[in-house]
Amino acid sequence: MSPRRDAGFAVEAYLRAKAIWRGLPPRRLRARGGAEGGGEQSIPFGSGREPRLLGELLAISARDMGWSSELAQARLIAEWPRFVGESTAPHTRILGLGDGVLAVQCDSTAWATELRRLRAEILTRILDEYPDSGIRELRFLAPGAPSWRHGPRTVPGRGPRDTYG
């Protein structure tokens, strides 16, 4: 990643956190010499002072920042072999996630056909375990032949013929 893109992401995350936490009440300082300073008394073992697990705090922060979907998608990609099986996973490669579609490239048309047959079962397991991932569809692609098209514009015709000499 370029430093400029990293800086933009950091600024965006900071502004999102600032907007979320802006609505929280300000922290009150304790009065040191009793209640004469107008501050609240702190009770050592009172409510709200219990230690919390770091994982719990991170989950709350991720939910507040709106990162639940991205984290669920990243966990799904990391645990892909568990969904399709340890023996099948080496024959697949995740191409990307976009608009609720998980695109997976397979080694051969046989693997793509088999995984298309199991698509409903795999998608059900994904939705059960990661409902926040936002995935609505799985697309299994067979290995493609080399394309002679480069760029958005093409010229109609029969394509390359006796060009190899």
MDAnalysis code that builds the backbone (N, CA, C; Angstrom):
import MDAnalysis as mda
import numpy as np

u = mda.Universe.empty(495, n_residues=165, atom_resindex=np.repeat(np.arange(165), 3), trajectory=True)
u.add_TopologyAttr("name", ["N", "CA", "C"] * 165)
u.add_TopologyAttr("resid", np.arange(1, 166))
u.add_TopologyAttr("resname", ["MET", "SER", "PRO", "ARG", "ARG", "ASP", "ALA", "GLY", "PHE", "ALA", "VAL", "GLU", "ALA", "TYR", "LEU", "ARG", "ALA", "LYS", "ALA", "ILE", "TRP", "ARG", "GLY", "LEU", "PRO", "PRO", "ARG", "ARG", "LEU", "ARG", "ALA", "ARG", "GLY", "GLY", "ALA", "GLU", "GLY", "GLY", "GLY", "GLU", "GLN", "SER", "ILE", "PRO", "PHE", "GLY", "SER", "GLY", "ARG", "GLU", "PRO", "ARG", "LEU", "LEU", "GLY", "GLU", "LEU", "LEU", "ALA", "ILE", "SER", "ALA", "ARG", "ASP", "MET", "GLY", "TRP", "SER", "SER", "GLU", "LEU", "ALA", "GLN", "ALA", "ARG", "LEU", "ILE", "ALA", "GLU", "TRP", "PRO", "ARG", "PHE", "VAL", "GLY", "GLU", "SER", "THR", "ALA", "PRO", "HIS", "THR", "ARG", "ILE", "LEU", "GLY", "LEU", "GLY", "ASP", "GLY", "VAL", "LEU", "ALA", "VAL", "GLN", "CYS", "ASP", "SER", "THR", "ALA", "TRP", "ALA", "THR", "GLU", "LEU", "ARG", "ARG", "LEU", "ARG", "ALA", "GLU", "ILE", "LEU", "THR", "ARG", "ILE", "LEU", "ASP", "GLU", "TYR", "PRO", "ASP", "SER", "GLY", "ILE", "ARG", "GLU", "LEU", "ARG", "PHE", "LEU", "ALA", "PRO", "GLY", "ALA", "PRO", "SER", "TRP", "ARG", "HIS", "GLY", "PRO", "ARG", "THR", "VAL", "PRO", "GLY", "ARG", "GLY", "PRO", "ARG", "ASP", "THR", "TYR", "GLY"])
u.atoms.positions = np.array([
    [0.829, -1.175, 0.000],
    [0.000, 0.000, 0.000],
    [0.875, 1.240, 0.000],
    [0.376, 2.261, -0.631],
    [1.133, 3.503, -0.643],
    [0.928, 4.235, 0.680],
    [1.907, 5.037, 1.097],
    [1.756, 5.792, 2.340],
    [0.563, 6.740, 2.311],
    [0.258, 7.247, 1.136],
    [-0.867, 8.175, 1.033],
    [-2.181, 7.458, 1.335],
    [-2.347, 6.239, 0.846],
    [-3.571, 5.478, 1.087],
    [-3.668, 5.093, 2.557],
    [-2.547, 4.709, 3.175],
    [-2.548, 4.378, 4.590],
    [-2.953, 5.584, 5.418],
    [-2.457, 6.759, 5.073],
    [-2.789, 7.970, 5.811],
    [-4.279, 8.277, 5.676],
    [-4.825, 8.092, 4.501],
    [-6.262, 8.331, 4.300],
    [-7.108, 7.379, 5.123],
    [-6.695, 6.127, 5.197],
    [-7.420, 5.152, 5.994],
    [-7.350, 5.518, 7.467],
    [-6.174, 5.950, 7.926],
    [-6.011, 6.319, 9.336],
    [-6.867, 7.533, 9.677],
    [-6.889, 8.521, 8.793],
    [-7.694, 9.711, 9.033],
    [-9.171, 9.353, 9.067],
    [-9.597, 8.493, 8.142],
    [-10.992, 8.071, 8.099],
    [-11.376, 7.328, 9.379],
    [-10.515, 6.436, 9.847],
    [-10.789, 5.698, 11.078],
    [-10.854, 6.643, 12.278],
    [-9.940, 7.626, 12.321],
    [-9.941, 8.587, 13.423],
    [-11.231, 9.396, 13.423],
    [-11.645, 9.886, 12.270],
    [-12.856, 10.701, 12.206],
    [-14.091, 9.887, 12.558],
    [-14.125, 8.611, 12.148],
    [-15.250, 7.753, 12.494],
    [-15.304, 7.525, 13.997],
    [-14.154, 7.264, 14.622],
    [-14.105, 7.064, 16.076],
    [-14.504, 8.336, 16.807],
    [-14.033, 9.473, 16.336],
    [-14.355, 10.745, 16.968],
    [-15.860, 11.002, 16.916],
    [-16.488, 10.683, 15.770],
    [-17.933, 10.884, 15.631],
    [-18.714, 9.966, 16.555],
    [-18.236, 8.737, 16.718],
    [-18.941, 7.778, 17.575],
    [-18.820, 8.182, 19.030],
    [-17.614, 8.527, 19.433],
    [-17.375, 8.798, 20.854],
    [-17.712, 10.230, 21.243],
    [-18.084, 11.051, 20.294],
    [-18.457, 12.426, 20.605],
    [-19.714, 12.439, 21.467],
    [-20.604, 11.489, 21.266],
    [-21.858, 11.453, 22.001],
    [-21.726, 10.956, 23.430],
    [-20.566, 10.448, 23.820],
    [-20.397, 9.948, 25.179],
    [-20.234, 11.109, 26.152],
    [-20.730, 10.941, 27.401],
    [-20.561, 12.017, 28.375],
    [-19.089, 12.172, 28.724],
    [-18.646, 13.414, 29.044],
    [-17.241, 13.616, 29.394],
    [-16.900, 12.916, 30.699],
    [-15.653, 12.525, 30.810],
    [-15.178, 11.856, 32.016],
    [-15.090, 12.858, 33.143],
    [-15.598, 12.499, 34.278],
    [-15.551, 13.413, 35.425],
    [-14.349, 13.072, 36.282],
    [-13.723, 14.098, 36.767],
    [-12.574, 13.919, 37.638],
    [-13.056, 13.719, 39.069],
    [-12.375, 12.844, 39.773],
    [-12.725, 12.605, 41.172],
    [-12.223, 13.746, 42.031],
    [-12.984, 14.042, 43.033],
    [-12.521, 15.021, 44.014],
    [-11.562, 14.320, 44.967],
    [-10.432, 14.929, 45.232],
    [-9.420, 14.292, 46.070],
    [-9.733, 14.403, 47.550],
    [-10.265, 15.481, 47.978],
    [-10.450, 15.680, 49.404],
    [-11.888, 15.500, 49.836],
    [-12.609, 14.609, 49.277],
    [-14.008, 14.416, 49.649],
    [-14.904, 14.995, 48.573],
    [-16.109, 15.360, 48.955],
    [-17.107, 15.810, 47.994],
    [-17.114, 17.322, 47.814],
    [-16.169, 18.059, 48.441],
    [-16.222, 19.507, 48.322],
    [-15.910, 20.003, 46.912],
    [-15.219, 19.269, 46.107],
    [-14.887, 19.712, 44.755],
    [-16.020, 19.529, 43.784],
    [-17.088, 18.899, 44.195],
    [-18.221, 18.699, 43.304],
    [-18.089, 17.479, 42.416],
    [-16.980, 16.749, 42.486],
    [-16.805, 15.553, 41.675],
    [-17.500, 14.355, 42.297],
    [-17.614, 13.271, 41.543],
    [-18.269, 12.068, 42.045],
    [-17.306, 11.255, 42.889],
    [-17.834, 10.584, 43.874],
    [-17.031, 9.700, 44.702],
    [-16.846, 8.384, 43.958],
    [-15.669, 7.847, 44.016],
    [-15.385, 6.574, 43.385],
    [-15.405, 5.483, 44.448],
    [-16.213, 4.486, 44.245],
    [-16.291, 3.361, 45.164],
    [-15.396, 2.273, 44.597],
    [-14.414, 1.786, 45.391],
    [-13.414, 0.869, 44.853],
    [-13.971, -0.365, 44.154],
    [-14.984, -0.999, 44.688],
    [-15.522, -2.203, 44.065],
    [-16.941, -1.971, 43.566],
    [-17.218, -0.753, 43.145],
    [-18.551, -0.387, 42.713],
    [-18.852, -0.840, 41.292],
    [-20.049, -0.557, 40.903],
    [-20.527, -0.930, 39.564],
    [-19.726, -0.184, 38.492],
    [-19.443, -0.847, 37.390],
    [-18.717, -0.237, 36.287],
    [-17.209, -0.301, 36.420],
    [-16.714, -0.903, 37.466],
    [-15.275, -0.968, 37.686],
    [-14.726, -2.376, 37.451],
    [-15.567, -3.305, 37.020],
    [-15.120, -4.673, 36.811],
    [-14.201, -4.729, 35.602],
    [-13.141, -5.525, 35.672],
    [-12.275, -5.678, 34.490],
    [-13.024, -6.428, 33.392],
    [-12.710, -6.079, 32.160],
    [-13.347, -6.734, 31.024],
    [-12.278, -7.391, 30.174],
    [-12.687, -8.421, 29.464],
    [-11.767, -9.111, 28.573],
    [-11.438, -8.225, 27.374],
    [-10.192, -8.313, 26.916],
    [-9.760, -7.503, 25.784],
    [-10.566, -7.842, 24.530],
    [-10.851, -9.126, 24.325],
    [-11.633, -9.534, 23.163],
    [-13.019, -8.915, 23.169],
    [-13.610, -8.805, 24.345],
    [-14.928, -8.189, 24.473],
    [-14.864, -6.701, 24.116],
    [-13.826, -6.019, 24.603],
    [-13.665, -4.599, 24.291],
    [-13.424, -4.377, 22.801],
    [-12.619, -5.247, 22.186],
    [-12.355, -5.119, 20.749],
    [-13.620, -5.374, 19.931],
    [-14.428, -6.340, 20.362],
    [-15.679, -6.617, 19.653],
    [-16.626, -5.420, 19.730],
    [-16.705, -4.801, 20.903],
    [-17.557, -3.619, 21.059],
    [-17.039, -2.479, 20.187],
    [-15.725, -2.267, 20.191],
    [-15.139, -1.190, 19.380],
    [-15.364, -1.444, 17.888],
    [-15.171, -2.678, 17.447],
    [-15.368, -3.005, 16.027],
    [-16.823, -2.781, 15.622],
    [-17.752, -3.154, 16.491],
    [-19.169, -2.938, 16.190],
    [-19.470, -1.439, 16.119],
    [-18.932, -0.669, 17.075],
    [-19.176, 0.776, 17.091],
    [-18.567, 1.470, 15.878],
    [-17.434, 0.972, 15.407],
    [-16.754, 1.588, 14.266],
    [-17.333, 1.120, 12.927],
    [-18.213, 0.128, 12.944],
    [-18.815, -0.366, 11.710],
    [-17.927, -1.332, 10.943],
    [-17.042, -2.034, 11.659],
    [-16.110, -2.949, 11.007],
    [-16.559, -4.402, 11.092],
    [-17.742, -4.690, 11.573],
    [-18.183, -6.072, 11.769],
    [-18.187, -6.855, 10.459],
    [-18.698, -6.234, 9.400],
    [-18.784, -6.921, 8.117],
    [-17.403, -7.244, 7.557],
    [-16.492, -6.268, 7.596],
    [-15.145, -6.482, 7.059],
    [-14.396, -7.545, 7.854],
    [-14.550, -7.533, 9.171],
    [-13.879, -8.540, 9.997],
    [-14.451, -9.933, 9.749],
    [-15.772, -10.030, 9.580],
    [-16.390, -11.322, 9.288],
    [-15.906, -11.849, 7.936],
    [-15.778, -10.967, 6.944],
    [-15.291, -11.388, 5.633],
    [-13.845, -11.850, 5.711],
    [-13.015, -11.146, 6.477],
    [-11.610, -11.547, 6.612],
    [-11.493, -12.893, 7.320],
    [-12.306, -13.118, 8.344],
    [-12.274, -14.424, 9.035],
    [-12.736, -15.537, 8.103],
    [-13.743, -15.254, 7.295],
    [-14.236, -16.252, 6.341],
    [-13.141, -16.648, 5.356],
    [-12.422, -15.662, 4.829],
    [-11.350, -15.960, 3.875],
    [-10.244, -16.746, 4.562],
    [-9.919, -16.385, 5.803],
    [-8.866, -17.100, 6.532],
    [-9.277, -18.534, 6.851],
    [-10.563, -18.755, 7.056],
    [-11.055, -20.095, 7.409],
    [-11.699, -20.813, 6.229],
    [-11.409, -20.401, 5.022],
    [-11.993, -21.010, 3.826],
    [-11.793, -22.524, 3.770],
    [-10.606, -23.064, 4.110],
    [-10.454, -24.522, 4.060],
    [-11.433, -25.275, 4.964],
    [-11.873, -24.660, 6.033],
    [-12.822, -25.318, 6.929],
    [-14.199, -25.436, 6.267],
    [-14.548, -24.516, 5.385],
    [-15.863, -24.550, 4.735],
    [-15.914, -25.522, 3.566],
    [-14.854, -25.598, 2.792],
    [-14.875, -26.470, 1.617],
    [-14.155, -27.787, 1.850],
    [-13.412, -27.887, 2.950],
    [-12.677, -29.114, 3.245],
    [-11.191, -28.931, 2.992],
    [-10.402, -29.588, 3.809],
    [-8.944, -29.460, 3.716],
    [-8.400, -30.011, 2.398],
    [-9.045, -31.024, 1.843],
    [-8.546, -31.603, 0.595],
    [-8.988, -30.799, -0.632],
    [-10.076, -30.067, -0.525],
    [-10.587, -29.288, -1.653],
    [-9.968, -27.893, -1.712],
    [-9.652, -27.332, -0.574],
    [-9.165, -25.951, -0.503],
    [-7.931, -25.678, -1.356],
    [-6.949, -26.584, -1.447],
    [-5.790, -26.274, -2.298],
    [-6.128, -26.131, -3.787],
    [-7.297, -26.599, -4.190],
    [-7.712, -26.518, -5.594],
    [-8.544, -25.264, -5.871],
    [-8.666, -24.390, -4.860],
    [-9.434, -23.159, -5.026],
    [-8.585, -21.952, -4.642],
    [-8.955, -20.815, -5.188],
    [-8.297, -19.563, -4.839],
    [-9.361, -18.471, -4.821],
    [-9.476, -17.751, -3.719],
    [-10.469, -16.694, -3.604],
    [-9.978, -15.488, -4.403],
    [-10.797, -15.066, -5.364],
    [-10.442, -13.933, -6.210],
    [-10.842, -12.610, -5.583],
    [-11.975, -12.589, -4.937],
    [-12.399, -11.331, -4.331],
    [-13.816, -11.375, -3.826],
    [-14.157, -10.328, -3.119],
    [-15.478, -10.155, -2.545],
    [-16.014, -8.814, -3.007],
    [-17.180, -8.813, -3.579],
    [-17.760, -7.545, -4.016],
    [-19.255, -7.658, -4.198],
    [-19.982, -6.697, -3.686],
    [-21.443, -6.655, -3.813],
    [-22.105, -7.930, -3.322],
    [-21.592, -8.515, -2.265],
    [-22.186, -9.709, -1.684],
    [-21.862, -10.992, -2.426],
    [-20.927, -10.951, -3.373],
    [-20.569, -12.127, -4.169],
    [-19.120, -12.508, -3.854],
    [-18.923, -13.744, -3.447],
    [-17.583, -14.281, -3.209],
    [-17.180, -15.060, -4.451],
    [-16.167, -14.584, -5.164],
    [-15.703, -15.221, -6.400],
    [-14.516, -16.120, -6.078],
    [-14.624, -17.384, -6.512],
    [-13.593, -18.379, -6.232],
    [-13.146, -19.007, -7.546],
    [-11.842, -18.983, -7.812],
    [-11.265, -19.609, -9.008],
    [-10.873, -21.038, -8.658],
    [-11.234, -21.988, -9.498],
    [-10.914, -23.399, -9.271],
    [-9.816, -23.839, -10.231],
    [-9.103, -24.917, -9.853],
    [-8.016, -25.439, -10.678],
    [-8.497, -26.028, -11.994],
    [-9.660, -26.642, -11.977],
    [-10.166, -27.298, -13.183],
    [-11.681, -27.151, -13.243],
    [-12.245, -27.462, -14.398],
    [-13.700, -27.399, -14.535],
    [-14.372, -28.459, -13.682],
    [-13.691, -29.571, -13.433],
    [-14.272, -30.615, -12.581],
    [-14.448, -30.102, -11.150],
    [-13.431, -29.410, -10.624],
    [-13.549, -28.845, -9.276],
    [-14.632, -27.770, -9.244],
    [-14.705, -26.932, -10.274],
    [-15.722, -25.878, -10.311],
    [-17.121, -26.486, -10.347],
    [-17.303, -27.534, -11.128],
    [-18.603, -28.200, -11.216],
    [-18.984, -28.824, -9.881],
    [-18.048, -29.482, -9.233],
    [-18.324, -30.106, -7.933],
    [-18.682, -29.069, -6.880],
    [-17.966, -27.956, -6.864],
    [-18.255, -26.920, -5.878],
    [-19.559, -26.186, -6.194],
    [-19.911, -26.081, -7.474],
    [-21.218, -25.506, -7.816],
    [-22.340, -26.396, -7.300],
    [-22.096, -27.702, -7.334],
    [-23.087, -28.650, -6.822],
    [-23.267, -28.489, -5.312],
    [-22.195, -28.141, -4.604],
    [-22.235, -27.994, -3.150],
    [-22.468, -26.545, -2.716],
    [-22.754, -25.657, -3.665],
    [-22.877, -24.233, -3.375],
    [-23.885, -23.937, -2.267],
    [-25.050, -24.528, -2.316],
    [-26.092, -24.236, -1.323],
    [-25.644, -24.633, 0.085],
    [-25.019, -25.791, 0.208],
    [-24.553, -26.252, 1.520],
    [-23.450, -25.331, 2.069],
    [-22.499, -24.946, 1.223],
    [-21.403, -24.072, 1.656],
    [-21.954, -22.700, 2.045],
    [-22.850, -22.156, 1.237],
    [-23.417, -20.841, 1.524],
    [-24.234, -20.863, 2.821],
    [-24.963, -21.934, 3.071],
    [-25.719, -22.061, 4.318],
    [-24.787, -22.061, 5.518],
    [-23.690, -22.793, 5.437],
    [-22.723, -22.808, 6.542],
    [-22.098, -21.439, 6.756],
    [-21.795, -20.745, 5.674],
    [-21.221, -19.403, 5.791],
    [-22.211, -18.457, 6.469],
    [-23.467, -18.500, 6.044],
    [-24.472, -17.610, 6.625],
    [-24.766, -17.952, 8.083],
    [-24.665, -19.229, 8.451],
    [-24.870, -19.622, 9.853],
    [-23.743, -19.115, 10.742],
    [-22.501, -19.244, 10.268],
    [-21.357, -18.897, 11.104],
    [-20.973, -17.418, 11.015],
    [-21.179, -16.793, 9.861],
    [-20.805, -15.390, 9.670],
    [-21.970, -14.621, 9.059],
    [-23.031, -14.392, 9.826],
    [-24.173, -13.670, 9.260],
    [-23.861, -12.210, 8.944],
    [-22.841, -11.634, 9.594],
    [-22.488, -10.231, 9.345],
    [-21.629, -10.038, 8.103],
    [-21.208, -11.125, 7.456],
    [-20.278, -11.000, 6.336],
    [-20.910, -10.349, 5.104],
    [-22.219, -10.408, 4.973],
    [-22.890, -9.775, 3.842],
    [-22.781, -10.555, 2.549],
    [-22.377, -11.812, 2.612],
    [-22.240, -12.630, 1.396],
    [-23.598, -13.243, 1.067],
    [-24.063, -13.005, -0.164],
    [-25.344, -13.526, -0.607],
    [-25.184, -14.626, -1.655],
    [-24.022, -14.669, -2.292],
    [-23.854, -15.592, -3.417],
    [-22.404, -16.055, -3.503],
    [-22.235, -17.303, -3.944],
    [-20.912, -17.855, -4.221],
    [-20.811, -18.076, -5.722],
    [-19.693, -17.693, -6.301],
    [-19.485, -17.892, -7.731],
    [-18.187, -18.675, -7.917],
    [-18.306, -19.906, -8.421],
    [-17.145, -20.761, -8.657],
    [-16.799, -20.691, -10.138],
    [-15.587, -20.241, -10.430],
    [-15.153, -20.036, -11.808],
    [-14.161, -21.111, -12.214],
    [-14.327, -21.607, -13.422],
    [-13.369, -22.570, -13.966],
    [-12.147, -21.804, -14.455],
    [-11.029, -22.496, -14.605],
    [-9.855, -21.785, -15.117],
    [-10.139, -21.297, -16.535],
    [-9.787, -20.079, -16.796],
    [-10.101, -19.500, -18.091],
    [-8.963, -19.672, -19.073],
    [-9.323, -19.641, -20.337],
    [-8.317, -19.649, -21.389],
    [-7.693, -18.262, -21.436],
    [-6.502, -18.136, -21.977],
    [-5.897, -16.807, -22.043],
    [-6.751, -15.877, -22.895],
    [-6.861, -14.670, -22.448],
    [-7.656, -13.685, -23.163],
    [-6.740, -12.806, -24.005],
    [-7.214, -12.491, -25.206],
    [-6.442, -11.616, -26.077],
    [-6.912, -10.183, -25.949],
    [-7.908, -9.977, -25.108],
    [-8.429, -8.629, -24.914],
    [-7.625, -7.942, -23.830],
    [-7.175, -6.761, -24.122],
    [-6.425, -5.966, -23.167],
    [-7.043, -4.583, -23.135],
    [-7.661, -4.229, -22.063],
    [-8.269, -2.917, -21.934],
    [-9.743, -2.944, -22.243],
    [-10.389, -1.810, -22.107],
    [-11.846, -1.763, -22.268],
    [-12.329, -1.748, -23.722],
    [-11.464, -1.434, -24.671],
    [-11.896, -1.337, -26.068],
    [-11.406, -2.544, -26.854],
    [-12.256, -3.053, -27.720],
    [-11.877, -4.187, -28.568],
    [-12.318, -3.903, -29.997],
    [-11.693, -4.602, -30.922],
    [-12.023, -4.469, -32.328],
    [-12.725, -5.755, -32.753],
    [-13.891, -5.642, -33.364],
    [-14.575, -6.856, -33.806],
    [-13.780, -7.548, -34.918],
    [-13.879, -8.845, -34.944],
    [-13.173, -9.610, -35.971],
    [-12.872, -10.997, -35.461],
    [-12.084, -11.737, -36.237],
    [-11.815, -13.126, -35.902],
    [-10.716, -13.257, -34.856],
    [-10.010, -12.216, -34.543],
    [-8.981, -12.290, -33.525],
    [-7.657, -12.751, -34.100],
    [-6.722, -13.105, -33.259],
    [-5.376, -13.476, -33.743],
    [-5.436, -14.799, -34.521],
    [-4.729, -14.823, -35.613],
    [-4.685, -16.038, -36.402],
    [-3.230, -16.455, -36.553],
    [-2.705, -16.417, -37.713],
    [-1.353, -16.895, -37.929],
    [-0.356, -15.789, -37.591],
    [-0.220, -15.523, -36.291],
    [0.658, -14.431, -35.883],
    [1.927, -14.947, -35.238],
    [2.104, -16.246, -35.182],
    [3.243, -16.790, -34.474],
    [4.390, -17.147, -35.417],
    [4.291, -16.792, -36.624],
    [5.375, -16.841, -37.481],
    [5.732, -17.847, -38.394],
])
